[in-house]
Amino acid sequence: MNSLSRSDSPRFWLHRIAIGAAVLVLAILASSAYLRQSASLTACADPPACPPRTIAGSALGEQPASASAARIVHRLSASAAGAAVLLIAYLAWVQTPRVRVDVAISAALLAIVIFLAALGRFSMTPSPAVTLGNLVGGMALLGLLHWMWLRTTPGAGVTNDDSVRATPWATAGLAVAVLEIVLGSLLSARRIGPALQFEPAQTLTLAHSLGGVVLLADINLTWQVEE
């Protein structure tokens, strides 16, 4: 049996915990999105027609029981994901031989978790900056966990530097995906608080829609290149 795939090796558990943590982060993102949508619908049946200030005021108001359940799921998932990231950092440090890339990824994961935990103190504040920070931070956390998941897959091998480089189309697709996340975050944040009131919302919406088309085309091109 490959020593890297043994159930008593740190790398074996790195892989398993990275998978579990990624699922937890997906639960965090889904529950967070539901809570934002619930706050909008509580304030107004037609959110696009409602003033953002009105929607912001509802964030601290009464919400349906489903929103309370989503909040519990969000908090439990966040706590479990934080513990999983701590365990990933420990395993990345104690594995022999120590892999610098794994340590770097785990350090980045810890930094993001600390940032999101600090940001969580302001989660009840209807601020677009808080919404944007949570969404971008959550997506970055999910991406790094997926990277760790792929690196520690049995048979992937161990290396202290990534010799495989992404194709130009894959790199461009990643850049467009990041831009889409930021644009979507801005559009979502605009509905939650009065701090980010700008008129080019239609421009952002159009850019977000066009970005999705570009991303779909880029994925298709990447597949064709890989084949």
C-alpha positions as CSV (number, residue, x, y, z in Angstrom):
1,M,0.0,0.0,0.0
2,N,1.2,3.5,-0.8
3,S,2.4,5.2,2.4
4,L,0.6,8.3,1.3
5,S,-2.7,6.5,1.2
6,R,-2.3,4.7,4.6
7,S,-5.1,5.5,7.0
8,D,-2.5,6.3,9.7
9,S,-0.7,8.9,7.6
10,P,-1.4,12.7,8.0
11,R,-1.8,13.1,4.2
12,F,-4.7,10.5,4.2
13,W,-6.5,12.5,6.8
14,L,-5.7,15.8,5.0
15,H,-7.6,14.5,2.0
16,R,-10.6,13.4,4.0
17,I,-10.8,16.5,6.2
18,A,-10.4,18.8,3.1
19,I,-13.5,17.1,1.5
20,G,-15.5,17.5,4.7
21,A,-14.5,21.1,5.2
22,A,-15.4,21.9,1.5
23,V,-18.9,20.5,2.1
24,L,-19.2,22.6,5.3
25,V,-18.2,25.7,3.4
26,L,-20.9,25.0,0.8
27,A,-23.4,24.7,3.6
28,I,-22.2,28.1,5.0
29,L,-22.5,29.8,1.6
30,A,-25.9,28.3,0.9
31,S,-27.3,29.2,4.4
32,S,-25.8,32.7,4.1
33,A,-27.4,33.3,0.7
34,Y,-30.7,32.1,2.1
35,L,-30.5,34.4,5.1
36,R,-29.8,37.4,2.8
37,Q,-32.7,36.5,0.5
38,S,-35.0,36.0,3.5
39,A,-34.2,39.4,4.9
40,S,-35.0,41.0,1.5
41,L,-38.3,39.2,1.1
42,T,-39.3,39.9,4.7
43,A,-39.0,43.6,4.0
44,C,-40.6,43.6,0.6
45,A,-42.3,41.1,-1.6
46,D,-40.6,42.6,-4.6
47,P,-37.0,43.4,-3.6
48,P,-35.9,45.1,-6.8
49,A,-38.6,47.7,-6.3
50,C,-37.8,48.3,-2.6
51,P,-35.4,50.9,-1.3
52,P,-32.2,49.2,0.0
53,R,-32.6,51.1,3.3
54,T,-35.9,49.3,3.9
55,I,-34.4,45.9,3.2
56,A,-31.5,46.8,5.5
57,G,-33.9,47.6,8.3
58,S,-35.4,44.1,8.1
59,A,-32.2,42.3,8.6
60,L,-32.5,42.7,12.4
61,G,-36.3,42.3,12.4
62,E,-38.5,39.3,12.6
63,Q,-37.9,36.5,10.1
64,P,-39.6,33.2,9.5
65,A,-38.7,30.0,11.4
66,S,-36.9,28.7,8.3
67,A,-34.5,31.6,8.6
68,S,-33.8,30.8,12.2
69,A,-33.0,27.2,11.2
70,A,-30.7,28.5,8.4
71,R,-28.9,30.7,10.9
72,I,-28.3,27.7,13.2
73,V,-27.0,25.7,10.2
74,H,-24.8,28.6,9.3
75,R,-23.3,28.9,12.8
76,L,-22.7,25.2,13.3
77,S,-21.2,24.8,9.9
78,A,-18.9,27.8,10.4
79,S,-17.7,26.4,13.8
80,A,-17.1,23.0,12.3
81,A,-15.3,24.4,9.3
82,G,-13.1,26.5,11.5
83,A,-12.1,23.4,13.6
84,A,-11.5,21.5,10.3
85,V,-9.1,24.2,9.0
86,L,-7.2,24.1,12.3
87,L,-6.8,20.3,12.0
88,I,-5.7,20.7,8.3
89,A,-3.0,23.2,9.4
90,Y,-1.8,20.8,12.1
91,L,-1.7,17.8,9.7
92,A,0.1,19.8,7.0
93,W,2.7,20.8,9.5
94,V,3.4,17.4,11.1
95,Q,3.4,15.3,7.9
96,T,6.8,13.8,7.0
97,P,8.3,15.0,4.7
98,R,6.8,18.4,5.2
99,V,5.3,19.8,2.0
100,R,5.8,23.5,1.6
101,V,2.8,24.0,-0.7
102,D,0.5,22.2,1.7
103,V,1.7,24.3,4.6
104,A,1.2,27.5,2.5
105,I,-2.3,26.5,1.6
106,S,-3.2,25.7,5.2
107,A,-1.7,29.0,6.3
108,A,-3.9,30.8,3.8
109,L,-6.9,28.9,5.0
110,L,-6.2,29.9,8.6
111,A,-5.8,33.6,7.6
112,I,-9.2,33.5,5.8
113,V,-10.9,31.8,8.7
114,I,-9.5,34.4,11.1
115,F,-10.6,37.2,8.8
116,L,-14.2,35.7,8.5
117,A,-14.4,35.1,12.2
118,A,-13.5,38.8,12.8
119,L,-16.0,39.9,10.2
120,G,-18.6,37.7,11.8
121,R,-18.7,40.2,14.7
122,F,-20.4,42.6,12.3
123,S,-22.7,40.1,10.6
124,M,-25.7,41.8,12.1
125,T,-24.6,45.2,10.6
126,P,-26.4,45.9,7.3
127,S,-23.2,46.8,5.5
128,P,-22.3,46.0,1.9
129,A,-18.6,45.8,2.9
130,V,-19.5,43.0,5.3
131,T,-21.5,41.1,2.7
132,L,-18.8,41.5,0.1
133,G,-16.1,40.3,2.5
134,N,-18.1,37.3,3.6
135,L,-18.9,36.2,0.0
136,V,-15.4,36.7,-1.4
137,G,-13.8,35.1,1.7
138,G,-16.1,32.1,1.6
139,M,-15.4,31.5,-2.1
140,A,-11.6,31.8,-1.5
141,L,-11.9,29.3,1.4
142,L,-13.8,26.9,-0.9
143,G,-11.3,27.2,-3.7
144,L,-8.3,26.6,-1.4
145,L,-10.0,23.6,0.2
146,H,-10.7,22.1,-3.2
147,W,-7.0,22.7,-4.1
148,M,-6.0,20.8,-1.0
149,W,-8.5,18.1,-1.8
150,L,-7.0,17.6,-5.2
151,R,-3.4,17.7,-4.1
152,T,-3.9,15.1,-1.4
153,T,-5.9,12.7,-3.6
154,P,-4.2,9.2,-3.5
155,G,-2.0,8.9,-6.6
156,A,-1.6,12.7,-7.0
157,G,2.0,12.5,-5.6
158,V,3.8,14.9,-3.4
159,T,5.8,17.9,-4.6
160,N,7.0,21.1,-3.0
161,D,6.3,23.1,-6.2
162,D,3.5,22.8,-8.7
163,S,5.3,21.9,-11.9
164,V,1.9,21.7,-13.8
165,R,0.8,25.1,-15.0
166,A,-2.7,26.0,-16.0
167,T,-3.4,26.7,-19.7
168,P,-4.0,30.3,-20.7
169,W,-7.7,29.5,-21.2
170,A,-8.0,28.0,-17.8
171,T,-6.2,31.0,-16.2
172,A,-8.5,33.4,-18.1
173,G,-11.5,31.4,-16.9
174,L,-10.4,31.6,-13.3
175,A,-10.0,35.4,-13.7
176,V,-13.5,35.7,-15.1
177,A,-14.9,33.5,-12.3
178,V,-13.3,35.7,-9.7
179,L,-14.7,38.8,-11.4
180,E,-18.2,37.2,-11.5
181,I,-18.0,36.5,-7.8
182,V,-17.1,40.1,-7.0
183,L,-19.8,41.5,-9.3
184,G,-22.4,39.2,-7.8
185,S,-21.3,40.2,-4.3
186,L,-21.6,43.9,-5.1
187,L,-25.1,43.4,-6.6
188,S,-26.1,41.4,-3.5
189,A,-24.5,43.9,-1.1
190,R,-26.2,46.8,-2.7
191,R,-29.6,45.4,-1.6
192,I,-28.5,45.1,2.1
193,G,-27.3,48.5,3.2
194,P,-27.3,52.1,2.3
195,A,-23.5,52.5,2.4
196,L,-23.1,51.4,-1.3
197,Q,-25.6,53.3,-3.3
198,F,-24.5,53.8,-6.8
199,E,-26.5,54.2,-9.9
200,P,-24.6,52.0,-12.4
201,A,-26.3,49.0,-10.9
202,Q,-27.7,48.2,-14.4
203,T,-24.2,48.3,-15.7
204,L,-23.1,45.9,-13.1
205,T,-26.0,43.6,-13.8
206,L,-25.2,43.6,-17.5
207,A,-21.5,43.0,-16.9
208,H,-22.4,40.1,-14.5
209,S,-24.7,38.5,-17.2
210,L,-22.1,39.0,-20.0
211,G,-19.4,37.6,-17.7
212,G,-21.4,34.4,-17.3
213,V,-21.6,34.0,-21.1
214,V,-17.9,34.6,-21.4
215,L,-17.1,32.1,-18.6
216,L,-19.3,29.4,-20.3
217,A,-17.5,30.0,-23.6
218,D,-14.1,29.8,-21.9
219,I,-15.0,26.5,-20.2
220,N,-15.9,25.1,-23.6
221,L,-12.6,26.3,-25.1
222,T,-10.6,24.9,-22.2
223,W,-12.2,21.5,-22.7
224,Q,-11.4,21.5,-26.4
225,V,-7.8,22.5,-25.7
226,E,-7.4,19.7,-23.1
227,E,-8.8,17.1,-25.5
